Amino acid sequence: MYMRSLATFDASGKHLRSGIRATAPHGPAHALDRWLATLIQRTIDAAHVRLRLWDGFTAYERPSDPIGELIIHDRRTLIGLVVNPDVAFGEAYMDGGLDVRGSLERVLEALFRATLAGPPSLRERLATAAALPNTLAASRRNAHEHYDLGNNFYALWLDRDLVYTCAYFETPSMSLDQAQRAKLDLICRKLRLRAGETVIEAGCGWGALAIHMARGYGVRVKAFNISREQLTYARQWAARERLTSRVEFIEDDYRNVSGRFDVFVSVGMLEHVGRRHFQTLGETLRRTLRRDGGRGLLHFIGRDNPRPVSAWIRRRIFPGGYTPTLAEVTSLVLGPAGMSVFDVENLRLHYAQTLAHWADRFAAAAHEVRAAYGESFRRAWELYLAGSQASFATGWMQLFQIVFVPAESAPPSWTRRDRYEASTGAAA
């Protein structure tokens, strides 16, 4: 089992003894420290968030109380927030150089609204240009970094079926388990699955959708994944359900899919493809999807405008990740593949609610996470979940579902009506 803790490495890969930066008293802030703090405060002032240095100094002058505070414990953190805030904030929170007083998600949401509305910075544009391609080897390595942390880790805070993608809350009072099942069935209804059809799933996670499609709709599924931890779990699940004749979990990359199928579905995988490989994904769709009656669905985190994933997220959480715009997906993936978009839905607020559930469950499991992985790792994932929730709440990130068909094929349904009614095909 892959158990490397982020707590044991610093940003350069150098081993750390404890993983949490020592925060001994740093002495009074110098004039330069106070000047830098004032610069940062001006940047975040519209968020009503107060920056406070280790000696208590703050340049916050608004008459109203702040919604929260950023507590800076040392000069290294302060300088980092000026020079490279995108990375420094995450690194400092992770190793204890920075603390947040107040609701972490609320503070991050306020900061996003106040500071992230402009065009991509020069640093972001350079990062996009310099991004390494997600080759077969790199993709496997990236999946290992994120998904092979151990199934027990994800079981601490995901739903009972280990669905690690946006849920669908038909009503706000739905439990996470109910909303994830509702999401799986919504996908099946959008695809109008019929018994006996063949389905390719690219990036199947722990197997929930493949199992749901085979058990509830009678289709035959070939599910591709490059995470061994996830595949082990999925295969055992299929065996328990006696579905091995209808669901095959294959340890391979989506680029190696062969044959012709009725349906192509990908949930939460497109973010790992990388912009340089969108054409390859399109070629895979063209090669594998049946032209007469075939259809597909892409469910992915996206954006309204092109922008790279946070440098800290790429470093610590999702190496190789890229969240595309709708225009990029239609022009670089679906259009060249000869596919026609049939339906688009944005579920970003559903993802914000999903992340709120995950964050609460993660907080409840803090002791277990800390014991297994260390405090620095726990803080990194706490920040990742809270920041992601804030991103969807503010519209900084989107969650798209696109249904598509080969251009010469008829759409899978005449209207949208049936997809929002209770399904008669899914098992209870």
C-alpha positions as CSV (number, residue, x, y, z in Angstrom):
1,M,0.0,0.0,0.0
2,Y,1.3,3.5,-0.9
3,M,1.6,5.3,2.4
4,R,4.1,8.2,1.7
5,S,3.1,11.1,3.8
6,L,3.5,14.7,2.5
7,A,4.6,15.5,6.0
8,T,8.0,14.0,5.4
9,F,9.1,16.2,2.5
10,D,9.5,19.9,1.9
11,A,8.9,21.7,-1.4
12,S,12.3,20.6,-2.8
13,G,11.9,17.0,-1.8
14,K,14.3,17.4,1.2
15,H,13.4,15.2,4.2
16,L,11.9,16.9,7.2
17,R,12.1,15.5,10.6
18,S,8.6,16.4,11.8
19,G,6.8,17.9,8.8
20,I,5.5,20.8,10.8
21,R,7.6,24.0,10.9
22,A,8.8,25.2,14.3
23,T,6.9,28.3,15.3
24,A,9.0,29.6,18.2
25,P,8.6,33.3,18.9
26,H,10.2,35.2,16.1
27,G,10.8,38.5,17.9
28,P,9.2,41.8,17.0
29,A,8.4,42.4,13.3
30,H,10.9,44.7,11.5
31,A,9.9,47.7,9.5
32,L,10.3,45.6,6.3
33,D,8.0,42.9,7.7
34,R,5.3,45.5,8.5
35,W,5.7,47.0,5.0
36,L,5.3,43.6,3.3
37,A,2.3,42.8,5.6
38,T,0.7,46.1,4.6
39,L,1.1,45.3,0.9
40,I,-0.6,41.9,1.3
41,Q,-3.4,43.5,3.4
42,R,-4.1,45.9,0.6
43,T,-4.4,43.0,-1.8
44,I,-6.9,41.1,0.4
45,D,-8.7,44.0,2.0
46,A,-11.8,43.7,-0.1
47,A,-12.2,40.1,1.3
48,H,-12.6,41.5,4.9
49,V,-9.8,39.2,6.0
50,R,-7.2,40.5,8.4
51,L,-3.5,39.6,8.1
52,R,-1.7,39.4,11.5
53,L,2.0,39.0,12.0
54,W,3.7,36.9,14.7
55,D,4.1,39.9,17.1
56,G,0.4,41.0,16.7
57,F,1.0,43.7,14.1
58,T,-1.9,44.2,11.5
59,A,-2.5,46.8,8.9
60,Y,-6.3,46.0,8.8
61,E,-8.1,49.3,9.2
62,R,-11.7,48.6,8.2
63,P,-14.3,49.7,10.7
64,S,-16.1,46.3,10.5
65,D,-14.8,43.2,12.1
66,P,-13.0,40.8,9.7
67,I,-14.6,37.5,8.8
68,G,-11.4,35.8,9.7
69,E,-7.6,36.2,10.1
70,L,-4.5,34.9,8.5
71,I,-1.9,34.4,11.2
72,I,1.7,34.6,9.9
73,H,4.2,32.9,12.2
74,D,7.5,33.7,10.5
75,R,9.3,35.9,8.0
76,R,9.8,33.1,5.5
77,T,6.0,32.7,5.1
78,L,5.5,36.5,4.8
79,I,8.1,36.8,2.0
80,G,6.7,33.7,0.2
81,L,3.2,35.2,0.2
82,V,4.6,38.3,-1.6
83,V,6.9,36.5,-4.1
84,N,4.7,33.4,-5.0
85,P,1.4,33.4,-3.1
86,D,-0.1,30.6,-5.1
87,V,2.4,28.1,-3.8
88,A,3.5,29.8,-0.5
89,F,0.0,29.9,1.0
90,G,-0.5,26.1,0.6
91,E,3.0,25.3,1.7
92,A,2.8,27.5,4.8
93,Y,-0.6,26.2,5.8
94,M,0.6,22.7,5.4
95,D,3.7,23.0,7.5
96,G,2.3,25.4,10.2
97,G,3.9,28.7,9.0
98,L,0.3,30.1,8.5
99,D,-2.9,29.5,10.4
100,V,-6.4,30.6,9.6
101,R,-8.6,31.9,12.4
102,G,-12.3,31.5,11.6
103,S,-14.0,29.3,9.1
104,L,-11.4,28.1,6.7
105,E,-13.8,27.6,3.8
106,R,-15.5,31.0,4.4
107,V,-12.1,32.8,4.5
108,L,-10.9,31.1,1.3
109,E,-14.2,31.9,-0.4
110,A,-13.8,35.6,0.5
111,L,-10.2,35.6,-0.7
112,F,-11.2,33.9,-4.0
113,R,-14.0,36.5,-4.6
114,A,-11.6,39.4,-3.9
115,T,-8.4,38.3,-5.6
116,L,-9.0,35.8,-8.4
117,A,-11.3,37.8,-10.8
118,G,-8.6,39.0,-13.1
119,P,-6.9,37.4,-16.1
120,P,-4.2,34.7,-15.7
121,S,-1.0,36.1,-14.4
122,L,2.3,35.8,-16.3
123,R,3.4,33.1,-13.9
124,E,0.2,31.1,-14.7
125,R,0.6,31.5,-18.4
126,L,4.2,30.3,-18.2
127,A,3.1,27.4,-16.1
128,T,0.6,26.4,-18.8
129,A,3.2,26.6,-21.5
130,A,5.8,24.6,-19.4
131,A,3.4,21.8,-18.3
132,L,4.9,18.4,-19.0
133,P,2.9,16.1,-21.2
134,N,0.9,13.3,-19.5
135,T,2.6,10.4,-21.2
136,L,1.5,6.9,-20.5
137,A,4.3,6.6,-17.8
138,A,3.6,10.1,-16.4
139,S,-0.2,9.4,-16.2
140,R,0.4,6.2,-14.3
141,R,2.8,8.0,-11.9
142,N,0.3,10.8,-11.3
143,A,-2.5,8.4,-10.6
144,H,-0.3,6.6,-8.1
145,E,0.5,9.8,-6.3
146,H,-3.1,10.7,-5.7
147,Y,-5.3,7.5,-5.9
148,D,-2.9,4.9,-4.4
149,L,-2.7,6.6,-0.9
150,G,-4.7,3.6,0.3
151,N,-8.3,2.7,0.1
152,N,-8.7,3.0,3.8
153,F,-7.8,6.7,3.6
154,Y,-10.6,7.5,1.2
155,A,-13.1,5.2,3.1
156,L,-12.7,7.5,6.1
157,W,-14.5,10.4,4.4
158,L,-16.2,9.4,1.1
159,D,-19.6,7.7,0.9
160,R,-20.1,4.0,1.4
161,D,-19.5,3.3,-2.4
162,L,-16.3,5.4,-2.5
163,V,-17.5,7.8,-5.2
164,Y,-14.9,10.5,-5.5
165,T,-16.8,12.8,-7.9
166,C,-19.6,15.4,-7.6
167,A,-22.8,14.1,-6.2
168,Y,-26.3,15.0,-7.4
169,F,-28.5,16.4,-4.7
170,E,-32.1,16.1,-6.0
171,T,-33.1,17.8,-2.7
172,P,-30.8,19.7,-0.4
173,S,-31.6,17.3,2.5
174,M,-30.3,14.3,0.7
175,S,-27.5,12.4,2.5
176,L,-24.2,12.0,0.7
177,D,-24.8,8.3,0.1
178,Q,-28.2,9.1,-1.5
179,A,-26.8,11.9,-3.6
180,Q,-24.0,9.8,-5.0
181,R,-26.5,7.1,-5.9
182,A,-28.7,9.7,-7.5
183,K,-25.7,11.0,-9.6
184,L,-24.9,7.5,-10.9
185,D,-28.5,7.0,-11.9
186,L,-28.7,10.5,-13.5
187,I,-25.7,9.5,-15.7
188,C,-27.4,6.3,-16.8
189,R,-30.7,8.0,-17.6
190,K,-28.8,10.7,-19.7
191,L,-27.2,7.9,-21.6
192,R,-30.5,6.0,-22.1
193,L,-28.8,2.7,-21.3
194,R,-30.4,-0.5,-22.6
195,A,-29.9,-4.1,-21.5
196,G,-27.3,-5.9,-23.6
197,E,-25.4,-2.7,-24.7
198,T,-21.7,-2.4,-24.4
199,V,-20.1,0.4,-22.4
200,I,-16.5,1.7,-22.1
201,E,-15.8,3.6,-18.9
202,A,-12.5,5.5,-18.9
203,G,-11.2,6.0,-15.4
204,C,-13.6,4.0,-13.2
205,G,-12.4,4.9,-9.7
206,W,-13.4,2.2,-7.2
207,G,-16.0,0.8,-9.6
208,A,-19.3,2.3,-8.4
209,L,-20.6,3.5,-11.8
210,A,-19.6,0.3,-13.6
211,I,-21.3,-1.8,-11.0
212,H,-24.4,0.4,-11.0
213,M,-24.7,0.3,-14.8
214,A,-24.3,-3.5,-15.0
215,R,-26.5,-4.3,-12.0
216,G,-29.3,-1.8,-12.6
217,Y,-29.3,-1.6,-16.4
218,G,-28.1,-4.9,-17.7
219,V,-25.2,-3.6,-19.8
220,R,-21.8,-5.1,-20.2
221,V,-19.0,-2.8,-19.1
222,K,-15.3,-2.6,-19.7
223,A,-13.8,-0.2,-17.2
224,F,-10.3,1.1,-17.6
225,N,-8.1,2.5,-14.7
226,I,-4.4,2.8,-13.9
227,S,-4.7,2.9,-10.1
228,R,-4.0,-0.6,-8.7
229,E,-5.5,0.2,-5.3
230,Q,-8.8,1.2,-6.9
231,L,-8.9,-1.8,-9.3
232,T,-8.2,-4.3,-6.5
233,Y,-11.3,-2.9,-4.6
234,A,-13.4,-2.8,-7.8
235,R,-12.7,-6.4,-8.8
236,Q,-13.5,-7.6,-5.3
237,W,-16.7,-5.7,-5.3
238,A,-17.8,-7.1,-8.7
239,A,-17.0,-10.6,-7.4
240,R,-19.2,-10.1,-4.3
241,E,-22.0,-8.9,-6.6
242,R,-21.5,-11.8,-9.0
243,L,-21.1,-9.4,-11.8
244,T,-17.8,-10.5,-13.2
245,S,-19.4,-11.8,-16.4
246,R,-20.8,-8.3,-17.1
247,V,-18.1,-6.0,-15.7
248,E,-14.4,-6.2,-16.6
249,F,-12.0,-4.0,-14.7
250,I,-8.9,-3.5,-16.9
251,E,-5.6,-2.0,-15.7
252,D,-4.7,0.1,-18.7
253,D,-4.8,3.6,-20.0
254,Y,-7.8,5.0,-21.9
255,R,-5.5,5.5,-25.0
256,N,-5.2,1.7,-25.4
257,V,-9.0,1.0,-25.6
258,S,-9.9,-1.0,-28.8
259,G,-13.1,-2.3,-30.3
260,R,-16.5,-0.7,-30.9
261,F,-19.0,0.1,-28.2
262,D,-22.4,1.6,-27.8
263,V,-21.5,4.0,-25.0
264,F,-18.4,5.9,-23.8
265,V,-18.5,7.4,-20.3
266,S,-15.9,9.2,-18.3
267,V,-16.5,10.6,-14.9
268,G,-13.7,12.7,-13.3
269,M,-11.0,11.5,-15.7
270,L,-10.8,14.3,-18.2
271,E,-9.1,16.5,-15.6
272,H,-6.1,14.1,-15.7
273,V,-5.8,14.0,-19.5
274,G,-3.9,17.3,-20.0
275,R,-4.6,19.8,-22.8
276,R,-1.8,18.4,-24.9
277,H,-3.6,15.0,-25.1
278,F,-7.1,16.2,-25.9
279,Q,-6.7,15.3,-29.5
280,T,-5.6,11.7,-28.5
281,L,-8.8,11.4,-26.4
282,G,-10.8,12.6,-29.4
283,E,-9.1,9.9,-31.5
284,T,-10.1,7.3,-28.9
285,L,-13.7,8.4,-29.1
286,R,-13.7,8.3,-32.9
287,R,-12.1,4.8,-32.9
288,T,-14.3,3.2,-30.3
289,L,-17.8,4.7,-30.3
290,R,-20.3,3.1,-32.7
291,R,-21.4,5.6,-35.2
292,D,-25.0,4.5,-35.5
293,G,-26.7,4.9,-32.2
294,G,-23.6,5.5,-30.2
295,R,-23.4,8.1,-27.5
296,G,-21.2,9.3,-24.7
297,L,-21.0,11.4,-21.5
298,L,-18.1,13.4,-20.1
299,H,-18.4,14.5,-16.5
300,F,-15.5,16.9,-15.5
301,I,-14.3,19.8,-13.5
302,G,-14.0,22.8,-15.8
303,R,-13.7,26.5,-16.0
304,D,-15.3,29.4,-17.8
305,N,-11.9,30.8,-19.0
306,P,-8.6,28.9,-19.7
307,R,-6.4,28.8,-16.6
308,P,-3.9,26.3,-15.1
309,V,-4.7,24.4,-12.0
310,S,-3.1,26.0,-8.9
311,A,0.6,25.3,-8.7
312,W,0.3,24.1,-5.1
313,I,-2.5,21.7,-6.1
314,R,-0.4,20.3,-8.9
315,R,2.5,19.9,-6.6
316,R,0.8,18.4,-3.5
317,I,-2.6,16.9,-4.6
318,F,-3.2,16.5,-8.4
319,P,0.1,16.3,-10.4
320,G,-0.6,16.7,-14.1
321,G,-4.1,18.1,-13.6
322,Y,-5.8,20.5,-16.0
323,T,-9.4,21.7,-15.8
324,P,-10.6,22.7,-19.3
325,T,-13.2,25.1,-20.5
326,L,-16.3,23.9,-22.5
327,A,-14.8,25.5,-25.6
328,E,-11.6,23.5,-25.2
329,V,-13.5,20.3,-24.8
330,T,-15.8,20.9,-27.8
331,S,-13.1,22.2,-30.1
332,L,-10.2,20.0,-29.2
333,V,-11.9,16.7,-28.2
334,L,-15.4,16.4,-29.5
335,G,-15.2,18.4,-32.7
336,P,-12.2,16.6,-34.2
337,A,-13.7,13.3,-33.1
338,G,-16.8,14.0,-35.3
339,M,-19.0,14.2,-32.2
340,S,-22.0,16.5,-31.8
341,V,-22.9,18.0,-28.4
342,F,-26.5,17.0,-27.4
343,D,-26.8,18.3,-23.8
344,V,-24.7,20.3,-21.3
345,E,-25.4,20.7,-17.6
346,N,-23.5,22.6,-14.9
347,L,-23.6,21.1,-11.4
348,R,-21.1,23.3,-9.7
349,L,-23.3,24.0,-6.6
350,H,-23.8,20.3,-6.3
351,Y,-20.1,19.9,-6.1
352,A,-19.8,22.7,-3.5
353,Q,-22.3,20.7,-1.3
354,T,-20.5,17.4,-2.0
355,L,-17.2,19.0,-0.8
356,A,-18.9,20.3,2.3
357,H,-19.9,16.8,3.2
358,W,-16.4,15.5,2.5
359,A,-14.8,18.2,4.5
360,D,-17.1,17.5,7.5
361,R,-16.3,13.8,7.3
362,F,-12.6,14.5,6.9
363,A,-12.6,16.7,10.0
364,A,-14.3,13.9,11.9
365,A,-11.5,11.5,10.8
366,A,-8.7,13.9,11.6
367,H,-7.2,11.7,14.3
368,E,-7.0,8.7,12.1
369,V,-5.5,10.7,9.2
370,R,-2.9,12.3,11.4
371,A,-1.9,8.9,12.9
372,A,-1.4,7.3,9.5
373,Y,0.0,10.1,7.4
374,G,1.2,12.9,9.7
375,E,-0.1,16.4,10.6
376,S,1.3,18.1,7.5
377,F,-0.5,15.7,5.2
378,R,-3.8,16.2,7.2
379,R,-3.5,20.0,6.9
380,A,-2.7,19.8,3.2
381,W,-5.9,17.8,2.5
382,E,-7.9,20.0,4.8
383,L,-6.9,23.0,2.7
384,Y,-7.5,21.2,-0.5
385,L,-11.0,20.3,0.4
386,A,-11.9,23.7,1.8
387,G,-10.3,25.5,-1.2
388,S,-12.2,23.3,-3.6
389,Q,-15.5,23.9,-1.9
390,A,-14.8,27.7,-2.1
391,S,-13.9,27.4,-5.8
392,F,-17.2,25.9,-6.7
393,A,-19.2,28.1,-4.4
394,T,-17.8,31.2,-6.0
395,G,-17.9,30.0,-9.6
396,W,-14.2,29.9,-9.9
397,M,-14.6,26.3,-10.9
398,Q,-17.4,24.5,-12.7
399,L,-18.7,21.0,-13.0
400,F,-19.9,20.1,-16.5
401,Q,-21.7,17.0,-17.8
402,I,-21.7,16.8,-21.6
403,V,-23.8,14.3,-23.5
404,F,-22.6,13.8,-27.1
405,V,-23.3,11.6,-30.1
406,P,-21.5,11.0,-33.4
407,A,-22.6,13.8,-35.8
408,E,-24.5,11.5,-38.1
409,S,-26.3,9.7,-35.2
410,A,-29.7,10.6,-33.7
411,P,-29.7,12.0,-30.2
412,P,-30.5,9.4,-27.4
413,S,-33.8,11.1,-26.5
414,W,-36.4,13.5,-27.8
415,T,-36.6,15.7,-24.7
416,R,-34.9,16.0,-21.3
417,R,-38.1,15.1,-19.4
418,D,-37.4,11.5,-18.6
419,R,-33.9,12.0,-17.2
420,Y,-35.2,14.0,-14.3
421,E,-37.9,11.5,-13.4
422,A,-37.4,8.5,-11.1
423,S,-35.7,5.7,-13.1
424,T,-37.4,2.4,-13.7
425,G,-34.2,0.7,-14.7
426,A,-32.0,1.1,-11.6
427,A,-31.9,-1.4,-8.8
428,A,-32.9,-0.3,-5.4
